Structures are given as C-alpha cells and as structure tokens.
Amino acid sequence: MVNISFLNLKVVKETSGRYDIQKKVQNPKDIFNIAQKVIRANEYAEENLWLVTLDVKNNITGIFTVSTGTLNSSIVHPREVFKRAVLQNSASIIICHNHPSGDPAPSQEDINITKRIYEAGKILGIELLDHVIIGDNKYTSLKEKGILS
C-alpha cells in the first residue's frame, strides 16, 4: 500500500481595495499608474518584481508580488511567474519591477530574464505583453524599446 497525497491549489486574496485606475490595460502608462497607486513601487528600498495577470480583454485579474531582492537585484525564475499566472487562468501577463536607484533603464539581466519569461509564455500559451521598469516618477517599457516583439 502506497501513501499518496491528494492536493488542491487555491488562490487566496490577501487584500482588496478600490483604486482610481482603469481595469483594462491599454499601454505601459497604465501599468506605471498601477505601480504608483496600487503597488507603490517607489516606496521600496529593494528591487521587487510584480506580476499583473490579464484576461482575454486585457482586464486585470490579479496583481502578485513574485520576488523581493536586494538594492540592485532580484532573483526571478519563469516558474514563479507562471505558477501564479496559471492559477489565475491568465490569457496574458505583464511584469514590472522597480529600480530603487531611480533610473528605469533596463540592465542586461533585465533584458535576459524578460526574454526567458517571454519564451516560457509562448510555450504555455500565456503571452508576456510587456516588462515595465519603474524609477523615480518615470518608467521604461521593454516592449516600447523593441526588446519584446
């Protein structure tokens, strides 16, 4: 006789609130507004990466903290991003992270992980629409820079 565990996976809502933002994401500026008003990305002293999950009409279905790092780095693995996206039944995702230095210019590591997450999403059928980096009241969109096709 073998002992086998039967498991259930559930998404648990940690907080909920009303914010003066659009539910439909149409451009990187919308993600920047979410990062400012909901996530408060500028208030963190270390790098954090957040995931915004979207339905087929680009309406926000959830916002997740994926990783908290150090002053200038955050370890991110596609598995951790897509675990949340799959549980949320996401059609597509957007990731964003802060640069505590205030400079939203992407590092080579930012570009590399973006490409890895993009490729993993293609395999899973969950498209990475953008990676937005937040600095002091400004942002950089890797899609607008042509890093994401």
N, C-alpha and C positions, 0 to 999 in steps of 0.2 A: 504494500500500500504506500502511495506517494502523497506527501502533503503538498497541495497546490493552493496558492493564494488567489482569491477572486477579488479584483480591484476595480474601483470606479475612479475616474478622473473628473474633477469639477473645477470650474472657475468660481472663485469667491470674490464678491465685490467688497473691496476694503473700504472705499469711501465713495461718496457720491455728492455732487453739488451742482448748482446752477451757475453757469458762466455765460458771459456775454460774448459768445463765439458762434460761428456758423458750424452746424453739424456736418455739412458737406465740405470736403476739402477740394479746392479747385486749383490751388497753386502753393508754392513754397511759403508765401507770405502768410497763408492761413496756418501753416504749421508753426511758423515763427510766433504768431499770435497765441496759439495754444501753448507753446513753450513759455511764453511770457506770462500769460494769465492763469493757466491751469497747472502746469508743471513748475513754474517759477525757476526756470533753468539758470538764471543769473545769480540765484541765491546760493548755489553750491560751490564749495571750495575745492571739490574734486570732480573729475570727469564722471559723468553719468550718461548712460545710453538708455533712451526710451523708445518704445515701440508704439506706434499708432496703428491699430487694426481697422480695416475698412471693409464695408460690404460691396456688392457689385455696382452700387451707385456712388461710391466714394464717400459714404456717410460713415462717420466714426462709430465703431462698435466697442472700442476699448482703448485704454492707454495703460501701458505697463512699464515699470522700471525693469530693465533687463540686466543692467550691470552698473555697479559703483566701483570706481577705480581710485586712482591717486591724483595728484596735482596735474599730471600731464599724460596719463594713460588710463585706459580701461580695457580689461580683457573681455572680448566678445567672441562668442562662438555661434555660428549659424544655428546649431541645435537649440540653444537657449532662446533665440529669437523665434524660430519656427514652432517650438513647443507651444508657446503662447498663441501664435497665430493659428495653429491647427485647432487648439482648444476653443478658440473664439470663432471658428468657422469663417476665417477671413478670406475674402476674394483677393485682396492685395494689402500691402503694408507700406508704411513709411517709417524710417528710423530717424531719430535725431539725437544729437548729443551736444553737450556744452564744452566749451574751451574756457576754463577759469582764467586763462591769460587775457581773455577779451578779444583775441584775434581769431575770427572764424575761418581762417584759411585752412584747407584740409592738409593734413600730413600725408606722407606716403602710406603710413599704416592705415589711416582713414580710408584712403583710396583702395588699398588692398582688401580690407575687410568688407567694404561696400561691394566690390566685385565678387567676393566669395558668397556673400549673402544673396546677391543678385542671381548668381549661378544656381545656388541651392533652391531659391524660389522658383526658378524655371523648372527644375526637376519636380518640385512639389506642386506646381500649378498655382503658386501664390506669388504674384508679381511684386517685386520691390519697386515702388514708384519713384522714391526719392530718398536721399540721405541729406538732412539739413543740419548744418553745424551752427550752433548759437554762440555768439560772442557778446560783447557789451553793446546792447541795443542794435545789433546787426546780425546778419546771417549769411551763410553761403549754402547754396543748393548744388549738390553734385550733379543733379540732372541738368540744371541750367548751365553748368560748366561743361557739359558734354561727356562727363565721366560715365553716366548711365545712358544707355541707348534708348 
